[in-house]
């Protein structure tokens, strides 16, 4: 039991450790790890998932921010010679420094506050992983993997770069201390394509469209992009969209088409 380490999980760091063996197995199975794989684990905590990753992968690079956890991991993982524990902030470290060959997978049990920043870091970096298998809050996982007519800005932000899918759900009883909500295992697979669009322009259009989700596209786009209603109406209709539509009814492809077909200052 985790209690034997005499630790007090940090609320500030969102520490809810994955301790259920059956759930750990689910995550491992979802990650489809092969003997040649290099795994980057974010927030290994007490190392329950790390041990199972080490049994299947070539090497595991485990990045842990909490020095107390690093001290515990030095003991719990001492018999696993293919594990390297890094004491650092995943949002600040240069992944290329630790994984120079660029071929790796990410596996992580992520606290709520880290979910979006971590996903963004890896999808927007020049050293994108082959795939990410993540444990996140159930509602967050559902938002990330949403489809029309329930799209949201987080879903568009992730799906612009990758395919996102829910693999399974996890009971909150699988964690210590037990959180208030259940979790989900999600798989994010970066798309192998060349972006023929400026991401900054794309997200400017998307943010404008979602600025007030309950309002019609013509209102949001006109106000935020400082375009006349007539111009926005014509722009939308040229892309087979109705001015009365709302942002959550548009696919990522729709947003790409809109971005390609407008000049904004």
LUMGUZA-117123 format. One line per field, with one value per residue (C-alpha): x, y negated, z; residue number from 1; residue in three letters. Coordinates in steps of 0.5 Angstrom, whole numbers, plus 500, padded with zeros to 3 digits. Example, Ala and Ser with C-alpha at 12.3 -4.5 7.8 and 13.67 -1.06 7.14 Angstrom:
BEGIN
u <- [525,527];
v <- [509,502];
w <- [516,514];
i <- [1,2];
aa <- [ALA,SER];
% end
This chain:
BEGIN
u <- [500,502,501,508,512,509,508,502,500,500,494,498,501,494,497,492,497,494,495,490,494,488,488,495,494,489,494,499,495,492,499,501,509,514,521,524,520,523,517,517,513,510,509,511,509,510,512,507,506,513,515,510,513,520,518,516,520,527,528,523,525,520,520,518,517,516,523,520,517,524,527,522,522,530,528,522,525,532,532,530,536,532,529,532,528,529,527,524,518,515,513,520,525,527,525,530,536,534,531,535,533,526,522,518,512,509,505,502,497,496,493,487,491,497,493,492,499,502,498,500,507,508,503,507,514,519,520,513,512,509,503,501,497,494,490,486,479,473,470,476,477,470,472,478,475,469,465,460,455,459,466,469,476,480,478,479,486,488,485,488,494,492,487,484,480,477,480,477,474,477,474,476,477,483,487,490,488,481,479,472,471,472,478,479,484,485,490,492,496,499,497,503,502,505,501,499,496,499,497,497,492,488,487,486,480,478,478,474,469,468,469,461,459,452,452,452,458,456,456,463,467,464,466,472,476,473,469,463,457,456,463,463,456,459,465,461,456,462,465,458,456,450,451,446,451,454,462,461,457,464,469,477,476,471,476,481,477,475,482,485,479,480,485,485,490];
v <- [500,493,491,495,489,484,479,474,473,466,463,457,462,466,472,478,484,490,496,501,507,509,501,501,507,503,497,502,506,499,497,503,503,506,509,503,497,492,489,482,483,476,476,483,482,488,492,498,496,495,502,505,500,502,510,509,503,502,496,491,484,482,475,473,466,468,469,473,478,478,481,486,488,489,495,498,498,500,507,504,502,499,494,487,482,475,470,464,460,463,457,454,459,460,467,468,467,474,477,475,480,477,484,485,486,482,485,481,481,473,469,464,458,461,464,459,456,463,465,458,459,465,464,457,459,461,467,470,477,483,483,481,486,482,482,476,474,477,471,468,474,474,466,468,474,470,470,466,463,463,460,455,451,456,462,457,456,463,466,461,464,471,477,477,483,486,493,494,491,492,492,487,492,494,488,486,482,483,477,474,476,482,482,484,488,484,485,479,481,475,474,476,470,463,457,453,448,443,445,438,436,442,442,434,436,442,438,432,438,440,434,434,441,440,435,436,436,430,426,429,428,421,418,422,421,414,416,414,419,419,421,426,429,429,433,438,439,440,446,449,447,443,436,439,445,445,447,454,456,455,460,459,459,454,449,451,449,443,441,442,438,431,426,423,417];
w <- [500,499,506,508,504,509,504,504,496,494,492,489,484,483,486,485,484,480,484,482,478,474,471,470,466,462,461,459,454,451,450,445,447,443,446,441,444,448,453,456,462,465,473,475,482,486,480,479,472,471,473,468,462,464,463,456,453,451,456,460,461,467,469,476,478,486,489,495,489,486,492,493,486,487,491,488,481,483,480,473,470,463,467,468,473,471,477,473,470,464,461,462,460,453,451,445,450,453,447,441,436,436,436,442,446,451,457,463,468,468,473,471,471,466,461,456,457,456,450,447,448,445,439,438,439,433,437,436,439,435,440,447,452,457,463,464,468,464,462,460,456,453,451,447,443,442,435,432,434,441,439,443,443,446,441,435,438,439,433,429,430,432,432,439,442,448,449,456,463,469,476,481,486,482,485,491,494,491,487,486,479,474,469,462,458,451,445,441,435,431,424,419,414,412,415,409,414,419,426,429,423,424,432,431,427,431,438,434,433,440,443,445,444,444,439,432,428,424,430,433,427,425,432,434,427,425,419,416,417,410,409,414,411,404,407,411,405,400,405,405,412,415,418,424,425,432,433,436,429,425,424,424,416,416,420,416,410,413,415,408,405,408,409,416,419];
i <- [1,2,3,4,5,6,7,8,9,10,11,12,13,14,15,16,17,18,19,20,21,22,23,24,25,26,27,28,29,30,31,32,33,34,35,36,37,38,39,40,41,42,43,44,45,46,47,48,49,50,51,52,53,54,55,56,57,58,59,60,61,62,63,64,65,66,67,68,69,70,71,72,73,74,75,76,77,78,79,80,81,82,83,84,85,86,87,88,89,90,91,92,93,94,95,96,97,98,99,100,101,102,103,104,105,106,107,108,109,110,111,112,113,114,115,116,117,118,119,120,121,122,123,124,125,126,127,128,129,130,131,132,133,134,135,136,137,138,139,140,141,142,143,144,145,146,147,148,149,150,151,152,153,154,155,156,157,158,159,160,161,162,163,164,165,166,167,168,169,170,171,172,173,174,175,176,177,178,179,180,181,182,183,184,185,186,187,188,189,190,191,192,193,194,195,196,197,198,199,200,201,202,203,204,205,206,207,208,209,210,211,212,213,214,215,216,217,218,219,220,221,222,223,224,225,226,227,228,229,230,231,232,233,234,235,236,237,238,239,240,241,242,243,244,245,246,247,248,249,250,251,252,253,254,255,256,257,258,259,260,261,262,263,264,265];
aa <- [UNK,UNK,UNK,UNK,UNK,UNK,UNK,UNK,UNK,UNK,UNK,UNK,UNK,UNK,UNK,UNK,UNK,UNK,UNK,UNK,UNK,UNK,UNK,UNK,UNK,UNK,UNK,UNK,UNK,UNK,UNK,UNK,UNK,UNK,UNK,UNK,UNK,UNK,UNK,UNK,UNK,UNK,UNK,UNK,UNK,UNK,UNK,UNK,UNK,UNK,UNK,UNK,UNK,UNK,UNK,UNK,UNK,UNK,UNK,UNK,UNK,UNK,UNK,UNK,UNK,UNK,UNK,UNK,UNK,UNK,UNK,UNK,UNK,UNK,UNK,UNK,UNK,UNK,UNK,UNK,UNK,UNK,UNK,UNK,UNK,UNK,UNK,UNK,UNK,UNK,UNK,UNK,UNK,UNK,UNK,UNK,UNK,UNK,UNK,UNK,UNK,UNK,UNK,UNK,UNK,UNK,UNK,UNK,UNK,UNK,UNK,UNK,UNK,UNK,UNK,UNK,UNK,UNK,UNK,UNK,UNK,UNK,UNK,UNK,UNK,UNK,UNK,UNK,UNK,UNK,UNK,UNK,UNK,UNK,UNK,UNK,UNK,UNK,UNK,UNK,UNK,UNK,UNK,UNK,UNK,UNK,UNK,UNK,UNK,UNK,UNK,UNK,UNK,UNK,UNK,UNK,UNK,UNK,UNK,UNK,UNK,UNK,UNK,UNK,UNK,UNK,UNK,UNK,UNK,UNK,UNK,UNK,UNK,UNK,UNK,UNK,UNK,UNK,UNK,UNK,UNK,UNK,UNK,UNK,UNK,UNK,UNK,UNK,UNK,UNK,UNK,UNK,UNK,UNK,UNK,UNK,UNK,UNK,UNK,UNK,UNK,UNK,UNK,UNK,UNK,UNK,UNK,UNK,UNK,UNK,UNK,UNK,UNK,UNK,UNK,UNK,UNK,UNK,UNK,UNK,UNK,UNK,UNK,UNK,UNK,UNK,UNK,UNK,UNK,UNK,UNK,UNK,UNK,UNK,UNK,UNK,UNK,UNK,UNK,UNK,UNK,UNK,UNK,UNK,UNK,UNK,UNK,UNK,UNK,UNK,UNK,UNK,UNK,UNK,UNK,UNK,UNK,UNK,UNK,UNK,UNK,UNK,UNK,UNK,UNK];
% end
